[in-house]
Amino acid sequence: MHLGTMRGLSLSKLAAGLIAVLMCASPARAAEEVDLVLALMVDASGSVDPFEYRLQREGYIQAFRDPHVIDAIRSGYRGKIAVAYIEWTGPELHEAVADWTVLSDAASVAAFTERLERTPRLLFGGGTSVGHAILYGAQSIANSGYSS
């Protein structure tokens, strides 16, 4: 596949996968307050080949390790965010590679990104269902135990 075409596909998949939904948790329970509740919904469907898959995973790892990102996390009112890295394929398959984690400093970011590095690909096939991924991500945020 031509690199320009691959980048275009990766960017469109990244745009679909980077659904970051800010929601407040149900007022019926006490939720930990953070500056951002972020569900990273990452496409692992059959249309994502091993190279594209690794590109996605490495992109997130490098982004979170960037000192500017760590500074941005620490500069919020509460100085912390809650993030989950969830891979999906089709309407029913979702796997939390890194379940809800609070990031507040370089050490917590290092632990989160090391988990992403250590965990192998969990899903290998299936169709692409962006709408279901968005719904699952929103539900996951609502049930995360965090609010912003």
C-alpha positions in Angstrom: 0.0 0.0 0.0 1.3 3.5 -0.8 2.5 5.4 2.3 0.3 8.4 1.4 -2.8 6.2 1.1 -1.8 4.3 4.3 -1.5 7.6 6.1 -4.9 8.7 4.9 -6.5 5.4 6.0 -4.6 5.6 9.4 -5.8 9.2 9.9 -9.4 8.3 9.2 -9.2 5.3 11.5 -7.4 7.4 14.1 -10.2 10.0 13.8 -12.8 7.3 14.4 -10.8 5.7 17.2 -10.0 8.9 19.0 -13.5 9.4 20.3 -12.9 11.3 23.4 -16.1 11.8 25.2 -16.4 14.1 28.2 -19.2 13.1 30.5 -20.1 13.4 34.2 -20.7 10.2 36.0 -24.1 9.5 37.5 -24.8 11.7 40.5 -26.0 8.6 42.3 -22.5 7.6 43.2 -19.4 9.4 44.2 -16.9 9.6 41.3 -13.3 10.6 41.5 -12.9 14.1 39.9 -10.3 14.4 37.1 -9.7 17.0 34.4 -10.6 14.7 31.6 -12.2 11.3 31.2 -10.8 9.8 28.0 -11.7 6.6 26.3 -9.3 5.8 23.5 -11.4 3.5 21.2 -8.8 1.8 18.8 -9.8 -0.1 15.7 -8.5 -3.6 15.7 -10.8 -5.0 13.0 -9.8 -7.2 10.2 -9.0 -4.2 8.0 -6.2 -3.2 10.2 -3.0 -5.1 9.2 -0.2 -5.7 11.6 1.8 -2.7 10.4 -1.2 -0.3 10.9 -2.0 -1.9 14.2 1.6 -1.4 15.5 1.5 2.2 14.1 -1.6 3.0 16.1 -0.3 1.5 19.3 3.2 3.1 19.0 1.6 6.4 18.2 -0.3 6.4 21.5 2.7 5.3 23.4 4.9 8.0 22.0 2.2 10.7 22.4 1.6 10.0 26.1 5.4 9.9 26.7 5.9 13.3 25.2 6.9 15.8 27.9 4.4 18.3 26.6 1.5 15.8 27.1 2.7 15.0 30.6 2.9 18.8 31.3 -0.6 19.3 29.9 -2.0 16.6 32.2 -0.3 18.1 35.2 -1.4 21.7 34.3 -5.1 21.0 34.6 -7.1 22.1 37.6 -6.9 18.7 39.3 -3.6 17.7 37.6 -4.9 14.3 36.5 -6.9 12.6 33.8 -8.6 9.2 33.6 -7.9 7.2 30.5 -8.8 3.7 29.1 -7.3 2.2 26.0 -9.9 -0.1 24.4 -9.6 -2.0 21.2 -12.7 -2.9 19.3 -13.9 -4.8 16.2 -17.4 -5.2 15.1 -20.4 -4.4 17.2 -19.7 -6.8 20.1 -16.0 -7.2 20.5 -14.2 -4.8 22.9 -11.1 -5.5 24.9 -9.6 -3.0 27.4 -5.9 -3.3 26.8 -5.5 -0.7 29.7 -8.6 -0.3 31.8 -9.4 3.0 33.5 -6.2 4.5 34.8 -5.4 7.8 36.4 -2.5 9.7 34.8 -1.0 12.5 36.9 2.7 12.4 36.5 5.6 10.8 34.6 5.5 7.6 36.7 1.8 7.0 36.1 2.2 7.7 32.4 5.2 5.3 32.3 3.2 2.5 33.9 0.3 3.1 31.4 2.5 3.1 28.3 4.5 0.1 29.6 1.1 -1.8 29.8 0.4 -0.8 26.2 3.9 -2.1 25.2 3.6 -5.4 27.1 0.0 -6.4 26.0 -0.2 -8.2 22.7 -2.9 -7.7 20.2 -6.1 -9.2 21.6 -8.4 -8.9 18.6 -7.5 -10.0 15.0 -10.6 -9.9 12.8 -14.2 -9.0 12.4 -15.9 -6.1 10.8 -15.7 -2.4 11.5 -18.5 -0.9 13.5 -17.6 2.7 14.4 -21.0 3.5 15.7 -21.0 0.7 18.2 -17.5 1.6 19.3 -18.7 5.2 20.0 -21.6 3.9 22.0 -19.4 1.4 23.9 -16.9 4.2 24.6 -19.6 6.5 25.9 -21.0 3.7 28.1 -17.6 2.9 29.4 -17.0 6.6 30.4 -20.4 6.7 32.1 -19.5 3.6 34.2 -15.8 4.5 34.7 -16.1 5.9 38.2 -14.5 9.2 37.1 -16.0 12.5 36.3 -14.7 15.8 34.9 
